[in-house]
């Protein structure tokens, strides 16, 4: 029975991620009342009060609509933040597509199992597909962890950015724990 729960959970995560990636021109991450919206040309981070920080691909930073002058080290970190947020969106979309592919494979194996009267076909297909998806989920959680490190470095070097540090260590741990909760 735990195989069905594992498959259902991973497929649901994948399909939700895929659905989010299809909505609009950008994607977003919600963390503890804050939101990070990722678009091709900018990343917007909304803090709990509703104030917004925007980072462009070249590292330009605006906080509450005002351009923030940056040192070269701060610009390097803001550019890295932008790039890492883009990677998360890409990895999230890839994970969504993998989840959709997994769902199709499991449905196909269901018909094969019914035709051949062998339920092991479903389990074997689910295990193989879940192992592939686990690797993609790990990459996604790792990318979120890397973004957290960059965010924290930027907040230390630029205290005005601190209220926009949305990702905490607990969020990163939760990503890995929730992704592998059905493995036990």
Biotite code that builds the C-alpha atoms (Angstrom):
import biotite.structure as struc

atoms = struc.array([
    struc.Atom([0.000, 0.000, 0.000], chain_id="A", res_id=1, res_name="UNK", atom_name="CA", element="C"),
    struc.Atom([2.851, 2.419, 0.702], chain_id="A", res_id=2, res_name="UNK", atom_name="CA", element="C"),
    struc.Atom([3.853, 2.218, -2.979], chain_id="A", res_id=3, res_name="UNK", atom_name="CA", element="C"),
    struc.Atom([0.483, 3.650, -4.002], chain_id="A", res_id=4, res_name="UNK", atom_name="CA", element="C"),
    struc.Atom([0.796, 6.474, -1.430], chain_id="A", res_id=5, res_name="UNK", atom_name="CA", element="C"),
    struc.Atom([4.329, 7.228, -2.618], chain_id="A", res_id=6, res_name="UNK", atom_name="CA", element="C"),
    struc.Atom([3.273, 7.253, -6.254], chain_id="A", res_id=7, res_name="UNK", atom_name="CA", element="C"),
    struc.Atom([0.214, 9.384, -5.534], chain_id="A", res_id=8, res_name="UNK", atom_name="CA", element="C"),
    struc.Atom([2.227, 11.900, -3.502], chain_id="A", res_id=9, res_name="UNK", atom_name="CA", element="C"),
    struc.Atom([5.021, 12.267, -6.070], chain_id="A", res_id=10, res_name="UNK", atom_name="CA", element="C"),
    struc.Atom([2.601, 12.458, -8.988], chain_id="A", res_id=11, res_name="UNK", atom_name="CA", element="C"),
    struc.Atom([0.547, 15.086, -7.155], chain_id="A", res_id=12, res_name="UNK", atom_name="CA", element="C"),
    struc.Atom([3.665, 17.182, -6.416], chain_id="A", res_id=13, res_name="UNK", atom_name="CA", element="C"),
    struc.Atom([4.768, 16.860, -10.018], chain_id="A", res_id=14, res_name="UNK", atom_name="CA", element="C"),
    struc.Atom([1.395, 17.751, -11.476], chain_id="A", res_id=15, res_name="UNK", atom_name="CA", element="C"),
    struc.Atom([0.953, 20.734, -9.152], chain_id="A", res_id=16, res_name="UNK", atom_name="CA", element="C"),
    struc.Atom([4.410, 22.004, -10.075], chain_id="A", res_id=17, res_name="UNK", atom_name="CA", element="C"),
    struc.Atom([3.633, 21.497, -13.757], chain_id="A", res_id=18, res_name="UNK", atom_name="CA", element="C"),
    struc.Atom([0.345, 23.322, -13.360], chain_id="A", res_id=19, res_name="UNK", atom_name="CA", element="C"),
    struc.Atom([2.011, 26.249, -11.624], chain_id="A", res_id=20, res_name="UNK", atom_name="CA", element="C"),
    struc.Atom([4.644, 26.453, -14.346], chain_id="A", res_id=21, res_name="UNK", atom_name="CA", element="C"),
    struc.Atom([1.919, 26.795, -16.971], chain_id="A", res_id=22, res_name="UNK", atom_name="CA", element="C"),
    struc.Atom([0.251, 29.740, -15.208], chain_id="A", res_id=23, res_name="UNK", atom_name="CA", element="C"),
    struc.Atom([1.280, 33.107, -16.570], chain_id="A", res_id=24, res_name="UNK", atom_name="CA", element="C"),
    struc.Atom([4.708, 34.310, -17.567], chain_id="A", res_id=25, res_name="UNK", atom_name="CA", element="C"),
    struc.Atom([6.322, 33.669, -14.188], chain_id="A", res_id=26, res_name="UNK", atom_name="CA", element="C"),
    struc.Atom([6.335, 31.282, -11.297], chain_id="A", res_id=27, res_name="UNK", atom_name="CA", element="C"),
    struc.Atom([6.371, 31.796, -7.598], chain_id="A", res_id=28, res_name="UNK", atom_name="CA", element="C"),
    struc.Atom([7.440, 30.330, -4.301], chain_id="A", res_id=29, res_name="UNK", atom_name="CA", element="C"),
    struc.Atom([5.481, 31.034, -1.108], chain_id="A", res_id=30, res_name="UNK", atom_name="CA", element="C"),
    struc.Atom([7.356, 30.734, 2.165], chain_id="A", res_id=31, res_name="UNK", atom_name="CA", element="C"),
    struc.Atom([5.897, 31.598, 5.587], chain_id="A", res_id=32, res_name="UNK", atom_name="CA", element="C"),
    struc.Atom([3.805, 34.553, 4.452], chain_id="A", res_id=33, res_name="UNK", atom_name="CA", element="C"),
    struc.Atom([6.378, 35.853, 1.990], chain_id="A", res_id=34, res_name="UNK", atom_name="CA", element="C"),
    struc.Atom([6.417, 35.372, -1.754], chain_id="A", res_id=35, res_name="UNK", atom_name="CA", element="C"),
    struc.Atom([9.167, 35.120, -4.343], chain_id="A", res_id=36, res_name="UNK", atom_name="CA", element="C"),
    struc.Atom([7.920, 35.678, -7.908], chain_id="A", res_id=37, res_name="UNK", atom_name="CA", element="C"),
    struc.Atom([10.288, 34.683, -10.689], chain_id="A", res_id=38, res_name="UNK", atom_name="CA", element="C"),
    struc.Atom([9.939, 36.177, -14.158], chain_id="A", res_id=39, res_name="UNK", atom_name="CA", element="C"),
    struc.Atom([12.333, 36.097, -17.102], chain_id="A", res_id=40, res_name="UNK", atom_name="CA", element="C"),
    struc.Atom([13.548, 39.642, -16.485], chain_id="A", res_id=41, res_name="UNK", atom_name="CA", element="C"),
    struc.Atom([13.237, 39.986, -12.686], chain_id="A", res_id=42, res_name="UNK", atom_name="CA", element="C"),
    struc.Atom([12.717, 38.310, -9.351], chain_id="A", res_id=43, res_name="UNK", atom_name="CA", element="C"),
    struc.Atom([10.317, 40.001, -6.929], chain_id="A", res_id=44, res_name="UNK", atom_name="CA", element="C"),
    struc.Atom([10.341, 39.225, -3.221], chain_id="A", res_id=45, res_name="UNK", atom_name="CA", element="C"),
    struc.Atom([7.362, 40.418, -1.163], chain_id="A", res_id=46, res_name="UNK", atom_name="CA", element="C"),
    struc.Atom([7.873, 40.588, 2.595], chain_id="A", res_id=47, res_name="UNK", atom_name="CA", element="C"),
    struc.Atom([5.166, 40.070, 5.208], chain_id="A", res_id=48, res_name="UNK", atom_name="CA", element="C"),
    struc.Atom([4.242, 43.792, 5.203], chain_id="A", res_id=49, res_name="UNK", atom_name="CA", element="C"),
    struc.Atom([3.667, 43.765, 1.437], chain_id="A", res_id=50, res_name="UNK", atom_name="CA", element="C"),
    struc.Atom([6.810, 45.710, 0.548], chain_id="A", res_id=51, res_name="UNK", atom_name="CA", element="C"),
    struc.Atom([8.644, 44.427, -2.529], chain_id="A", res_id=52, res_name="UNK", atom_name="CA", element="C"),
    struc.Atom([12.278, 44.021, -3.492], chain_id="A", res_id=53, res_name="UNK", atom_name="CA", element="C"),
    struc.Atom([13.109, 43.428, -7.171], chain_id="A", res_id=54, res_name="UNK", atom_name="CA", element="C"),
    struc.Atom([16.310, 41.978, -8.551], chain_id="A", res_id=55, res_name="UNK", atom_name="CA", element="C"),
    struc.Atom([17.067, 42.126, -12.268], chain_id="A", res_id=56, res_name="UNK", atom_name="CA", element="C"),
    struc.Atom([19.362, 39.805, -14.188], chain_id="A", res_id=57, res_name="UNK", atom_name="CA", element="C"),
    struc.Atom([22.234, 42.298, -14.075], chain_id="A", res_id=58, res_name="UNK", atom_name="CA", element="C"),
    struc.Atom([21.934, 42.462, -10.271], chain_id="A", res_id=59, res_name="UNK", atom_name="CA", element="C"),
    struc.Atom([20.128, 45.809, -10.079], chain_id="A", res_id=60, res_name="UNK", atom_name="CA", element="C"),
    struc.Atom([18.116, 45.929, -6.857], chain_id="A", res_id=61, res_name="UNK", atom_name="CA", element="C"),
    struc.Atom([15.073, 48.020, -6.029], chain_id="A", res_id=62, res_name="UNK", atom_name="CA", element="C"),
    struc.Atom([13.513, 47.996, -2.574], chain_id="A", res_id=63, res_name="UNK", atom_name="CA", element="C"),
    struc.Atom([10.074, 49.556, -2.113], chain_id="A", res_id=64, res_name="UNK", atom_name="CA", element="C"),
    struc.Atom([10.413, 51.125, -5.568], chain_id="A", res_id=65, res_name="UNK", atom_name="CA", element="C"),
    struc.Atom([13.777, 52.770, -4.893], chain_id="A", res_id=66, res_name="UNK", atom_name="CA", element="C"),
    struc.Atom([17.032, 51.800, -6.579], chain_id="A", res_id=67, res_name="UNK", atom_name="CA", element="C"),
    struc.Atom([19.593, 50.583, -4.064], chain_id="A", res_id=68, res_name="UNK", atom_name="CA", element="C"),
    struc.Atom([23.243, 51.410, -4.799], chain_id="A", res_id=69, res_name="UNK", atom_name="CA", element="C"),
    struc.Atom([25.322, 48.224, -4.611], chain_id="A", res_id=70, res_name="UNK", atom_name="CA", element="C"),
    struc.Atom([28.977, 47.462, -4.040], chain_id="A", res_id=71, res_name="UNK", atom_name="CA", element="C"),
    struc.Atom([30.534, 44.972, -6.470], chain_id="A", res_id=72, res_name="UNK", atom_name="CA", element="C"),
    struc.Atom([30.233, 42.222, -3.808], chain_id="A", res_id=73, res_name="UNK", atom_name="CA", element="C"),
    struc.Atom([26.545, 43.010, -3.214], chain_id="A", res_id=74, res_name="UNK", atom_name="CA", element="C"),
    struc.Atom([25.875, 43.077, -6.958], chain_id="A", res_id=75, res_name="UNK", atom_name="CA", element="C"),
    struc.Atom([27.559, 39.690, -7.349], chain_id="A", res_id=76, res_name="UNK", atom_name="CA", element="C"),
    struc.Atom([25.254, 38.270, -4.655], chain_id="A", res_id=77, res_name="UNK", atom_name="CA", element="C"),
    struc.Atom([22.097, 39.860, -6.082], chain_id="A", res_id=78, res_name="UNK", atom_name="CA", element="C"),
    struc.Atom([22.984, 38.540, -9.554], chain_id="A", res_id=79, res_name="UNK", atom_name="CA", element="C"),
    struc.Atom([23.577, 35.084, -8.073], chain_id="A", res_id=80, res_name="UNK", atom_name="CA", element="C"),
    struc.Atom([20.194, 35.306, -6.284], chain_id="A", res_id=81, res_name="UNK", atom_name="CA", element="C"),
    struc.Atom([18.477, 36.112, -9.583], chain_id="A", res_id=82, res_name="UNK", atom_name="CA", element="C"),
    struc.Atom([20.212, 33.221, -11.358], chain_id="A", res_id=83, res_name="UNK", atom_name="CA", element="C"),
    struc.Atom([19.497, 30.711, -8.592], chain_id="A", res_id=84, res_name="UNK", atom_name="CA", element="C"),
    struc.Atom([15.809, 31.700, -8.514], chain_id="A", res_id=85, res_name="UNK", atom_name="CA", element="C"),
    struc.Atom([15.675, 31.069, -12.272], chain_id="A", res_id=86, res_name="UNK", atom_name="CA", element="C"),
    struc.Atom([17.249, 27.615, -11.710], chain_id="A", res_id=87, res_name="UNK", atom_name="CA", element="C"),
    struc.Atom([14.563, 26.765, -9.149], chain_id="A", res_id=88, res_name="UNK", atom_name="CA", element="C"),
    struc.Atom([11.821, 27.615, -11.648], chain_id="A", res_id=89, res_name="UNK", atom_name="CA", element="C"),
    struc.Atom([13.536, 25.524, -14.341], chain_id="A", res_id=90, res_name="UNK", atom_name="CA", element="C"),
    struc.Atom([14.055, 22.582, -11.953], chain_id="A", res_id=91, res_name="UNK", atom_name="CA", element="C"),
    struc.Atom([10.456, 22.920, -10.751], chain_id="A", res_id=92, res_name="UNK", atom_name="CA", element="C"),
    struc.Atom([9.163, 22.734, -14.309], chain_id="A", res_id=93, res_name="UNK", atom_name="CA", element="C"),
    struc.Atom([11.375, 19.734, -15.059], chain_id="A", res_id=94, res_name="UNK", atom_name="CA", element="C"),
    struc.Atom([10.089, 18.020, -11.913], chain_id="A", res_id=95, res_name="UNK", atom_name="CA", element="C"),
    struc.Atom([6.523, 18.785, -12.978], chain_id="A", res_id=96, res_name="UNK", atom_name="CA", element="C"),
    struc.Atom([7.081, 17.298, -16.416], chain_id="A", res_id=97, res_name="UNK", atom_name="CA", element="C"),
    struc.Atom([8.704, 14.242, -14.835], chain_id="A", res_id=98, res_name="UNK", atom_name="CA", element="C"),
    struc.Atom([5.700, 13.872, -12.525], chain_id="A", res_id=99, res_name="UNK", atom_name="CA", element="C"),
    struc.Atom([3.324, 14.070, -15.474], chain_id="A", res_id=100, res_name="UNK", atom_name="CA", element="C"),
    struc.Atom([5.423, 11.498, -17.353], chain_id="A", res_id=101, res_name="UNK", atom_name="CA", element="C"),
    struc.Atom([5.384, 9.275, -14.272], chain_id="A", res_id=102, res_name="UNK", atom_name="CA", element="C"),
    struc.Atom([1.598, 9.552, -14.051], chain_id="A", res_id=103, res_name="UNK", atom_name="CA", element="C"),
    struc.Atom([1.294, 8.520, -17.704], chain_id="A", res_id=104, res_name="UNK", atom_name="CA", element="C"),
    struc.Atom([3.641, 5.579, -17.202], chain_id="A", res_id=105, res_name="UNK", atom_name="CA", element="C"),
    struc.Atom([1.778, 4.388, -14.116], chain_id="A", res_id=106, res_name="UNK", atom_name="CA", element="C"),
    struc.Atom([-1.578, 4.659, -15.906], chain_id="A", res_id=107, res_name="UNK", atom_name="CA", element="C"),
    struc.Atom([-0.119, 2.712, -18.840], chain_id="A", res_id=108, res_name="UNK", atom_name="CA", element="C"),
    struc.Atom([1.191, 0.029, -16.499], chain_id="A", res_id=109, res_name="UNK", atom_name="CA", element="C"),
    struc.Atom([-2.232, -0.153, -14.865], chain_id="A", res_id=110, res_name="UNK", atom_name="CA", element="C"),
    struc.Atom([-3.786, -1.149, -18.178], chain_id="A", res_id=111, res_name="UNK", atom_name="CA", element="C"),
    struc.Atom([-0.962, -3.610, -18.815], chain_id="A", res_id=112, res_name="UNK", atom_name="CA", element="C"),
    struc.Atom([-1.422, -5.103, -15.347], chain_id="A", res_id=113, res_name="UNK", atom_name="CA", element="C"),
    struc.Atom([-5.149, -5.499, -15.929], chain_id="A", res_id=114, res_name="UNK", atom_name="CA", element="C"),
    struc.Atom([-4.530, -7.118, -19.312], chain_id="A", res_id=115, res_name="UNK", atom_name="CA", element="C"),
    struc.Atom([-1.873, -9.502, -17.965], chain_id="A", res_id=116, res_name="UNK", atom_name="CA", element="C"),
    struc.Atom([-3.492, -9.942, -14.529], chain_id="A", res_id=117, res_name="UNK", atom_name="CA", element="C"),
    struc.Atom([-0.180, -9.039, -12.822], chain_id="A", res_id=118, res_name="UNK", atom_name="CA", element="C"),
    struc.Atom([-0.161, -6.180, -10.302], chain_id="A", res_id=119, res_name="UNK", atom_name="CA", element="C"),
    struc.Atom([3.657, -6.317, -10.035], chain_id="A", res_id=120, res_name="UNK", atom_name="CA", element="C"),
    struc.Atom([3.810, -4.414, -13.340], chain_id="A", res_id=121, res_name="UNK", atom_name="CA", element="C"),
    struc.Atom([2.363, -1.342, -11.638], chain_id="A", res_id=122, res_name="UNK", atom_name="CA", element="C"),
    struc.Atom([4.713, -1.613, -8.660], chain_id="A", res_id=123, res_name="UNK", atom_name="CA", element="C"),
    struc.Atom([7.799, -2.108, -10.846], chain_id="A", res_id=124, res_name="UNK", atom_name="CA", element="C"),
    struc.Atom([6.898, 0.859, -13.048], chain_id="A", res_id=125, res_name="UNK", atom_name="CA", element="C"),
    struc.Atom([6.103, 3.038, -10.035], chain_id="A", res_id=126, res_name="UNK", atom_name="CA", element="C"),
    struc.Atom([9.431, 2.223, -8.345], chain_id="A", res_id=127, res_name="UNK", atom_name="CA", element="C"),
    struc.Atom([11.454, 2.940, -11.476], chain_id="A", res_id=128, res_name="UNK", atom_name="CA", element="C"),
    struc.Atom([9.677, 6.223, -12.171], chain_id="A", res_id=129, res_name="UNK", atom_name="CA", element="C"),
    struc.Atom([9.769, 7.314, -8.513], chain_id="A", res_id=130, res_name="UNK", atom_name="CA", element="C"),
    struc.Atom([13.537, 6.764, -8.349], chain_id="A", res_id=131, res_name="UNK", atom_name="CA", element="C"),
    struc.Atom([14.004, 9.116, -11.320], chain_id="A", res_id=132, res_name="UNK", atom_name="CA", element="C"),
    struc.Atom([11.694, 11.696, -9.816], chain_id="A", res_id=133, res_name="UNK", atom_name="CA", element="C"),
    struc.Atom([13.431, 11.489, -6.419], chain_id="A", res_id=134, res_name="UNK", atom_name="CA", element="C"),
    struc.Atom([16.654, 12.701, -8.035], chain_id="A", res_id=135, res_name="UNK", atom_name="CA", element="C"),
    struc.Atom([14.893, 15.684, -9.581], chain_id="A", res_id=136, res_name="UNK", atom_name="CA", element="C"),
    struc.Atom([13.186, 16.556, -6.301], chain_id="A", res_id=137, res_name="UNK", atom_name="CA", element="C"),
    struc.Atom([16.566, 16.392, -4.538], chain_id="A", res_id=138, res_name="UNK", atom_name="CA", element="C"),
    struc.Atom([18.032, 18.804, -7.100], chain_id="A", res_id=139, res_name="UNK", atom_name="CA", element="C"),
    struc.Atom([15.102, 21.160, -6.582], chain_id="A", res_id=140, res_name="UNK", atom_name="CA", element="C"),
    struc.Atom([15.498, 21.090, -2.785], chain_id="A", res_id=141, res_name="UNK", atom_name="CA", element="C"),
    struc.Atom([19.262, 21.592, -3.185], chain_id="A", res_id=142, res_name="UNK", atom_name="CA", element="C"),
    struc.Atom([18.642, 24.623, -5.399], chain_id="A", res_id=143, res_name="UNK", atom_name="CA", element="C"),
    struc.Atom([16.332, 26.082, -2.751], chain_id="A", res_id=144, res_name="UNK", atom_name="CA", element="C"),
    struc.Atom([19.087, 25.514, -0.171], chain_id="A", res_id=145, res_name="UNK", atom_name="CA", element="C"),
    struc.Atom([21.633, 27.289, -2.376], chain_id="A", res_id=146, res_name="UNK", atom_name="CA", element="C"),
    struc.Atom([19.246, 30.241, -2.817], chain_id="A", res_id=147, res_name="UNK", atom_name="CA", element="C"),
    struc.Atom([18.865, 30.430, 0.967], chain_id="A", res_id=148, res_name="UNK", atom_name="CA", element="C"),
    struc.Atom([22.648, 30.659, 1.420], chain_id="A", res_id=149, res_name="UNK", atom_name="CA", element="C"),
    struc.Atom([22.910, 33.457, -1.166], chain_id="A", res_id=150, res_name="UNK", atom_name="CA", element="C"),
    struc.Atom([19.924, 35.264, 0.344], chain_id="A", res_id=151, res_name="UNK", atom_name="CA", element="C"),
    struc.Atom([21.525, 35.129, 3.811], chain_id="A", res_id=152, res_name="UNK", atom_name="CA", element="C"),
    struc.Atom([24.866, 36.386, 2.479], chain_id="A", res_id=153, res_name="UNK", atom_name="CA", element="C"),
    struc.Atom([23.122, 39.270, 0.719], chain_id="A", res_id=154, res_name="UNK", atom_name="CA", element="C"),
    struc.Atom([21.147, 40.128, 3.881], chain_id="A", res_id=155, res_name="UNK", atom_name="CA", element="C"),
    struc.Atom([24.393, 40.276, 5.892], chain_id="A", res_id=156, res_name="UNK", atom_name="CA", element="C"),
    struc.Atom([26.170, 42.480, 3.330], chain_id="A", res_id=157, res_name="UNK", atom_name="CA", element="C"),
    struc.Atom([23.085, 44.597, 2.687], chain_id="A", res_id=158, res_name="UNK", atom_name="CA", element="C"),
    struc.Atom([20.888, 44.870, 5.828], chain_id="A", res_id=159, res_name="UNK", atom_name="CA", element="C"),
    struc.Atom([18.097, 46.607, 3.835], chain_id="A", res_id=160, res_name="UNK", atom_name="CA", element="C"),
    struc.Atom([17.559, 43.229, 2.116], chain_id="A", res_id=161, res_name="UNK", atom_name="CA", element="C"),
    struc.Atom([17.128, 41.322, 5.418], chain_id="A", res_id=162, res_name="UNK", atom_name="CA", element="C"),
    struc.Atom([13.300, 41.657, 5.566], chain_id="A", res_id=163, res_name="UNK", atom_name="CA", element="C"),
    struc.Atom([13.165, 39.883, 2.179], chain_id="A", res_id=164, res_name="UNK", atom_name="CA", element="C"),
    struc.Atom([15.106, 36.828, 3.371], chain_id="A", res_id=165, res_name="UNK", atom_name="CA", element="C"),
    struc.Atom([12.117, 34.520, 2.954], chain_id="A", res_id=166, res_name="UNK", atom_name="CA", element="C"),
    struc.Atom([13.794, 31.109, 2.970], chain_id="A", res_id=167, res_name="UNK", atom_name="CA", element="C"),
    struc.Atom([14.967, 29.812, 6.333], chain_id="A", res_id=168, res_name="UNK", atom_name="CA", element="C"),
    struc.Atom([16.832, 26.570, 7.164], chain_id="A", res_id=169, res_name="UNK", atom_name="CA", element="C"),
    struc.Atom([13.550, 24.983, 8.330], chain_id="A", res_id=170, res_name="UNK", atom_name="CA", element="C"),
    struc.Atom([12.039, 25.515, 4.867], chain_id="A", res_id=171, res_name="UNK", atom_name="CA", element="C"),
    struc.Atom([14.970, 23.773, 3.202], chain_id="A", res_id=172, res_name="UNK", atom_name="CA", element="C"),
    struc.Atom([14.849, 20.853, 5.663], chain_id="A", res_id=173, res_name="UNK", atom_name="CA", element="C"),
    struc.Atom([11.092, 20.571, 5.121], chain_id="A", res_id=174, res_name="UNK", atom_name="CA", element="C"),
    struc.Atom([11.638, 20.328, 1.381], chain_id="A", res_id=175, res_name="UNK", atom_name="CA", element="C"),
    struc.Atom([13.876, 17.279, 1.758], chain_id="A", res_id=176, res_name="UNK", atom_name="CA", element="C"),
    struc.Atom([11.791, 15.697, 4.546], chain_id="A", res_id=177, res_name="UNK", atom_name="CA", element="C"),
    struc.Atom([8.489, 16.123, 2.701], chain_id="A", res_id=178, res_name="UNK", atom_name="CA", element="C"),
    struc.Atom([9.984, 14.896, -0.568], chain_id="A", res_id=179, res_name="UNK", atom_name="CA", element="C"),
    struc.Atom([11.157, 11.668, 1.040], chain_id="A", res_id=180, res_name="UNK", atom_name="CA", element="C"),
    struc.Atom([8.414, 11.187, 3.662], chain_id="A", res_id=181, res_name="UNK", atom_name="CA", element="C"),
    struc.Atom([6.781, 8.486, 1.590], chain_id="A", res_id=182, res_name="UNK", atom_name="CA", element="C"),
    struc.Atom([10.035, 6.537, 1.232], chain_id="A", res_id=183, res_name="UNK", atom_name="CA", element="C"),
    struc.Atom([9.931, 5.188, 4.766], chain_id="A", res_id=184, res_name="UNK", atom_name="CA", element="C"),
])
